[in-house]
Amino acid sequence: MSERAFDLADYDPRDPDPWLALYLDNSLPIDPGAKMALLRGNRSWSRRWMFPVVRPAVFAFFLLVKILRGLSPHHPNLNGLLHRLIHWGLKVFCTPDANTLILRHFHIGTELLAFIKANAGPVDVETVPLRPRTLKDLEDNVFLQHDLNVFNFIIQLNASLRAQGRDLVPVDRVDFSPISDDPIELARLPNGPLNFADVQTAIEIYTPLYALMLPRADFIRASNSLQLDETVAIYIGKILGTDYHMSFVKNGHPLVPLSTLQAGYRLMMHGLDCEAFHGWLRLLKRRQAQGLPLDPRNPIAA
């Protein structure tokens, strides 16, 4: 599906295209390329037909995996094989749009955490930057490291703030330098005859495999990390001195953890939340560079 499919010239008030409405809607400040990739996936035959067909089978498999992991919570631990399997599956079966959204997510997560650290004052925080450009790069423990980064960041940030007897506060001039200005550059992605799967279908299939091939504690940590969007949004709000962007958050707070059986859907929402946060910070960065106020009530006009 090309951009031509979202052409306003094709608009018919008697039969309005729901995807055209979402394409034109500007309620979330998402990168245009990422939004286009997500919409193309949503409109694909894979999402419309394959996803509902495979989902019951995946759910049944997931229940079996939970039983097996209850009996053996620590073994097997096949993390290396898991990352190689993810790389192979994405390379062979997923569309360039799906792979773009997955690779982008690690760049965005790295920049969001770096933004908070840059505006937190003197804190002792160490995480591993993740910027995979190719699908092969994902084999380097990227998925597991992403989860470790989030929890280690929260632990180290709050330990440092507590030791100093302070909290995050609005800063006089926000440091947007960790937020990239240019599009995220990725290597050319596979686009062969078998590359048909959209991102949500791929995530739904991979989630129980993630639970099967990692120790139970690793999977539960990964699942719970998906609810940290609200936590990260609160940190950003304290720095910006506004809660405007909290309306972007759709994943609930982890103090009330949701079932791991919902992990696939929440992973999609997690990706959407992060894209919205990142797009919002990019918008504010441009306003700051133009000498405009960082006014969330009027983010476009001067």
N, C-alpha and C positions, 0 to 999 in steps of 0.2 A: 504494500500500500504506500503510495507516494504522497507528497504534499498536495498533489492535485486533488486527492480524495477529500481534502479539507478546504476546497475552494468555495468561497462565499457565493460565487456565481452559480453554483449548483444548488443553492439553498431553495427549498420549496416549503413555504409555510404550511402547506397541507400535509407534508410528510417530512418534518424536520429531522435531520440526522443527529442523533445524540452525541456522536463522536465529534461532529463539527461544533456543537455547543461546548463541549469540553475543551476542544482545541482553541476556541476563541475566548473562553473564560479565563480571567486573569486573577482569580481569587487567591491562588497560590503562586508565589514568585519562583517558579521552577525554571531551570535552564531550558530554553526552547528545544534544543536537541534531545535532551533527556525526555521531555514531555512528548515529543514526536515519537521517540522510540517506544515509550510506554503505551501510547495510543495505538500505534501500529500493532503492537503485541496484543492489546485488548481486542482489537478488531479482527485478529487473525483467526483462521479456522482452527488452529491449535488450541487457542484459548476458548473458542466457542464450542468446539466439539470434543477435542481430545481431553481437555481438562475435566469436564464433568464425567467423562467415561472412566478415566483412570482414578479419579479421586476416591470412590468407594473401595477400590482394590488397595490403594495406598493407605487408606484409613485402617483397613483390616490388617494389613502388613504391620502398620505402626503399633496396633494393639499387641500383636505377637511379639514385636521387638520389645515393648515395655515389659511384657511378662518375662522374656528371656533376660533382660537387663535386671529385672528384680531378682532373678535367680543367680545371676553372675554380674554384679555391678562393675567389676574391675577388668574383666577379660571377656572378649579379646580387646586389645588396644591396637587398632590398625590405622593410626592417624596418617602415616605416610601413604598407605594404600588408598585411603579415603581421598586425600588431596590429588593423587594421580588419577583416581576414578572420576573425580569432579572435572579435572582438566580434560580427560578423554571425552566425557559426556558432553561438556559444553562445546568442545571443538567439533565433535561429529554431528550433534543433533540440534544445537541451539542457533537461533538466528543471530545475525550481527547485532540487532537491536537488543536482544536479551543479554548477550555477552557484554555489550557496551554498558548497559545499566549495572551489571554485576561488577565490572572492573572499575567503573566510576565510583561505586559506593566506598571502596577502600580509600581512594584519594580524598573523597569528601569527609569521611570519618577522621582521617589524619588531620585535615585542615581545621575541622571543628574543634578537636581537642587542642590543637596548637593555638587556635584563637583564644580559647579560654585561658590557657597557660600564659599567653603573652599579655593578657590583661588582668592577671591574678596577683601581680606583684611578685616579690621574691618567694617562690615555692620550689620545693624539691620534688620534681615530677620527671620520670623517665619512661617513655614508651617507645615502641619501635615504629617508625614511619612506614606506612604501607602505600606504595605507588606502583602497582603492577601495570605494565603496559601491554603485556601479552598474556594469553591464557596459560602458557607454560609457566609464567611467573607465579601463578596460583599454587603450584606444587610446593613452593617454599613455605609451607605451614601458614599460609596467609589467612585462611578462614579462622583457624584456632587462635592465631596471634591477634586477630581483630578483636575477638572476645576478651582475650587477656588484656589488651590495651585499654579497653573501656573500664574494666574493673580495677586494674592497677592504677589507672589515672584517677578514678574516684577515691580510691583508698589513699594514694599518695598526696593528692591535692588536699583532701580534708584533714589528713594527718598534719600536713605542713601548716594549714590555716589554724588548726586547733592549737598546735604548739606555739603559734604566735599570738594566740588569743584574738583572732580577727576572722572576718568573713569576706567574701567577694562583695565589692561595692562598685557603684558607678564610677567610671574614670573620667578625668577632665577631657582627654582626647583618646578616643578608642583606637587601639592598634589593630588595623585590618590587614597588616602585612601577611599574616599566614593564609589569608583567603586569596586564592589565585584569581587573576584578572582574565587570563586567556582560557580558551577551551582546553579541557583535559585531553592531552594528546595520547592516543592509543595506537598500537600497531594495527595493521590491516587484519581484520577478523575473518575467519572462514565463512564462506557463503556458497556451499556446495548444495547438491540436490537433496541431501538429508538434513540440512540445517533449517528445520521447520518449527522447532519448539519455542514457544514464547517463554518469557521469564517466569511467570507465575506457575505454569505447568512444570517447568524444570525444578523450581524451588519445592513444589509440592512432592515431587518424586524423590528429590535428594534428602528431604528432611528425615524420613525414617532411616535412610542409609546412614545419615550422620549419627542418629541415635544408636544404630546397630554397631557401628565401627569405632565409636569412641566410648571410653568409660562413662558410666552414668553421670558422674559428677561433672564431667566436661560438657555433656549435652545439656544438662539442667542449667549449668552456668550460661551456656550459649543461648538457651531459650529465655532465661530471665533477663539477659542483657538486652533483649528486644524491647523490654518495658522501660529502659533507661532513657528513652527519648525525653520524657517529661523532666527527668532529673537534669539532663544536659540543657534543656530549654530554660529551666529555672536558673542555672548558672549563667547562661547568656543574658537572661532578663536582669539579673543583678548587675551585670557589667554594663548593659545598655541603659539601665534605669527605666525599663518599660516591660510590660507583659504582653504587648501587642502580638508577638509571634507565638504566644501560648495557644492561640486559636488554631495553629497548624498541627498541634500534637493530637494524635489519634490513638497512640498506644498508652495504656493505663500505667500508673505508677507501680513499680515492682514491690512496694510494701504489701500489695495484694496480688500475689503472683497468679497468673492464669495457667490453665492446663497446657502442658507441653504438646498436647494433641492439636492445639491451635497455632503451633509455632510457624507453620508455613504461611498462613494468612498474616500473622503478626510480622513476619519477616518482610512481606510486601509493604505493610504499613510503616515499618521501620525505615525502609528505603525511601518511601514517599516523604516521611517526616524529615529525614536528613537532607533530601534534595530541597525541600522547602526552606529549612534553616539556612542551608548554604546559599541558595538563591537570594534570600532576604539579606544576608550579610554582604553578598556581592552588590546588591542594590544600595545598601547603606554606604558601602565603601566608595561607590561611584559618587554618591551625593557628597560625601566628605571631601573627595578630591575636587569637586566643583564648588566647594565652599558653601554648600547648602546645609540647612539644619537637618539633623537626624530625627525627623518628626514622623513617628509611625502613623499619625492620623492623616498624613498627606505625603506619602512616600514618592510620588511622581512629580507633582508640580513644585515649583520653587516656593 
